Amino acid sequence: MELHGVSAVVTGGASGLGEATARALAERGAKVAVLDIQADQAQAVASEIGGVAGACDVTDAASAEAALEAAKAAHGPVGVAVNCAGVAPAKKIVGRDGPMPLEDFRRVIEINLIGSFNVMRLAAAQMVEREPNEDGERGVIISTASVAAYEGQIGQAAYAASKGGIVGLTLPAARELASSGVRVLSIAPGLFGTPMMLGMPRTVQDSLAATLPFPQRFGKPAEYADLVLFMIGNPLMNGETVRIDNALRMAPR
Ligand SMILES: NC(=O)c1ccc[n+]([C@@H]2O[C@H](COP(=O)([O-])OP(=O)(O)OC[C@H]3O[C@@H](n4cnc5c(N)ncnc54)[C@H](O)[C@@H]3O)[C@@H](O)[C@H]2O)c1
């Protein structure tokens, strides 16, 4: 899909992978709505890239609906939606204080999985209003999974389950939306240098980086954004989760 002039929304666009994606889409001429629960940071990114910002809690139906409607009012029906909003808290199923509070598990699923579905359903409903291109294509939806979907570590039960949900959602969504000319993909990143990761002590960062076969460094957010651009640009990419992980296979701990 040609990006120039296309209305795009990026959740989690205020930071990390989402911010890099918002910048890359804008550089290619897309009209970007930066959606995030951190409204001020979203506004700062939007101002720099000539986009619009939306305060949006992806877990909330009304909040996401309002944000997607505002994006449409500003830029037209959405043609590209990228889900980067997410959290990665670590907690054991049975820890020192007893069983994990059910609410902790539910919260991670709500943000990472249900939040991504929430934006997917609203974006897809707008995409079907768009004029198809010569390939019959109307839109592309990309969500962010994780290598934890396949090799979740101890303490990642909730996170890995949420990301496994994204992987499982991708093919049935692509199959259903195929008749509307909408492609659905997801990306499973390994270790990327985002605020989520760079907030850790240097020693932890170094020991994590040492687990990466090659190259032995964290991914740059712009390298994630490159894959987003490739997926949007190549019409045959559909229904798949693609790992971008330096050949990392995570150990149990
Ligand atoms: N950084 C990595 O190494 C890595 C690896 C694998 C997967 N991921 C996934 O990539 C995505 C982006 O992560 P990141 O590293 O850029 O993290 P980040 O913390 O830099 O960015 C995440 C953004 O999501 C926003 N957000 C959180 N909850 C939200 C909500 N309810 N509604 C709207 N926005 C919300 C945050 O405000 C933040 O701006 C996440 O889904 C994460 O799980 C990251």
The ligand as an SDF file (V2000), in Angstrom:
LIG
                    3D

 44 48  0  0  0  0  0  0  0  0999 V2000
   10.9450   -3.1920   23.8970 N   0  0  0  0  0  0  0  0  0  0  0  0
   11.0130   -4.4840   23.6820 C   0  0  0  0  0  0  0  0  0  0  0  0
   12.0920   -5.0960   23.7640 O   0  0  0  0  0  0  0  0  0  0  0  0
    9.7780   -5.2520   23.2900 C   0  0  0  0  0  0  0  0  0  0  0  0
    9.9180   -6.6200   22.9990 C   0  0  0  0  0  0  0  0  0  0  0  0
    8.8020   -7.3480   22.6390 C   0  0  0  0  0  0  0  0  0  0  0  0
    7.5610   -6.7390   22.5610 C   0  0  0  0  0  0  0  0  0  0  0  0
    7.4490   -5.4130   22.8630 N   0  0  0  0  0  0  0  0  0  0  0  0
    6.1000   -4.8320   22.7870 C   0  0  0  0  0  0  0  0  0  0  0  0
    6.1490   -3.6700   21.9980 O   0  0  0  0  0  0  0  0  0  0  0  0
    5.1120   -2.7670   22.4050 C   0  0  0  0  0  0  0  0  0  0  0  0
    5.7320   -1.4030   22.6180 C   0  0  0  0  0  0  0  0  0  0  0  0
    6.6530   -1.4940   23.6860 O   0  0  0  0  0  0  0  0  0  0  0  0
    7.7980   -0.4050   23.9620 P   0  0  0  0  0  0  0  0  0  0  0  0
    9.0250   -1.1720   24.2810 O   0  0  0  0  0  0  0  0  0  0  0  0
    7.7920    0.6000   22.8900 O   0  0  0  0  0  0  0  0  0  0  0  0
    7.2680    0.1900   25.3440 O   0  0  0  0  0  0  0  0  0  0  0  0
    7.0410    1.6910   25.8490 P   0  0  0  0  0  0  0  0  0  0  0  0
    6.7530    1.5500   27.2950 O   0  0  0  0  0  0  0  0  0  0  0  0
    8.1680    2.5540   25.4010 O   0  0  0  0  0  0  0  0  0  0  0  0
    5.7240    2.1370   25.0560 O   0  0  0  0  0  0  0  0  0  0  0  0
    4.4600    1.6080   25.3360 C   0  0  0  0  0  0  0  0  0  0  0  0
    3.4480    2.7210   25.2240 C   0  0  0  0  0  0  0  0  0  0  0  0
    2.1380    2.1520   25.4430 O   0  0  0  0  0  0  0  0  0  0  0  0
    1.3830    3.1020   26.1580 C   0  0  0  0  0  0  0  0  0  0  0  0
    0.2530    2.4700   26.8490 N   0  0  0  0  0  0  0  0  0  0  0  0
    0.3110    1.6170   27.9150 C   0  0  0  0  0  0  0  0  0  0  0  0
   -0.9290    1.2850   28.2950 N   0  0  0  0  0  0  0  0  0  0  0  0
   -1.7880    1.9220   27.4570 C   0  0  0  0  0  0  0  0  0  0  0  0
   -3.1970    1.9710   27.3520 C   0  0  0  0  0  0  0  0  0  0  0  0
   -4.0020    1.2880   28.1960 N   0  0  0  0  0  0  0  0  0  0  0  0
   -3.7550    2.7090   26.3530 N   0  0  0  0  0  0  0  0  0  0  0  0
   -2.9570    3.4140   25.5080 C   0  0  0  0  0  0  0  0  0  0  0  0
   -1.6200    3.4100   25.5730 N   0  0  0  0  0  0  0  0  0  0  0  0
   -1.0380    2.6830   26.5360 C   0  0  0  0  0  0  0  0  0  0  0  0
    2.3880    3.7280   27.1200 C   0  0  0  0  0  0  0  0  0  0  0  0
    1.9160    4.9680   27.6310 O   0  0  0  0  0  0  0  0  0  0  0  0
    3.6280    3.8460   26.2560 C   0  0  0  0  0  0  0  0  0  0  0  0
    3.6920    5.1000   25.6160 O   0  0  0  0  0  0  0  0  0  0  0  0
    4.4940   -3.4010   23.6580 C   0  0  0  0  0  0  0  0  0  0  0  0
    3.3180   -4.0760   23.2870 O   0  0  0  0  0  0  0  0  0  0  0  0
    5.5520   -4.3760   24.1220 C   0  0  0  0  0  0  0  0  0  0  0  0
    4.9910   -5.4430   24.8450 O   0  0  0  0  0  0  0  0  0  0  0  0
    8.5180   -4.6600   23.2240 C   0  0  0  0  0  0  0  0  0  0  0  0
  1  2  1  0
  2  3  2  0
  2  4  1  0
  4  5  1  0
  4 44  2  0
  5  6  2  0
  6  7  1  0
  7  8  2  0
  8  9  1  0
  8 44  1  0
  9 10  1  0
  9 42  1  0
 10 11  1  0
 11 12  1  0
 11 40  1  0
 12 13  1  0
 13 14  1  0
 14 15  2  0
 14 16  1  0
 14 17  1  0
 17 18  1  0
 18 19  2  0
 18 20  1  0
 18 21  1  0
 21 22  1  0
 22 23  1  0
 23 24  1  0
 23 38  1  0
 24 25  1  0
 25 26  1  0
 25 36  1  0
 26 27  1  0
 26 35  1  0
 27 28  2  0
 28 29  1  0
 29 30  1  0
 29 35  2  0
 30 31  1  0
 30 32  2  0
 32 33  1  0
 33 34  2  0
 34 35  1  0
 36 37  1  0
 36 38  1  0
 38 39  1  0
 40 41  1  0
 40 42  1  0
 42 43  1  0
M  CHG  2   8   1  16  -1
M  END
$$$$
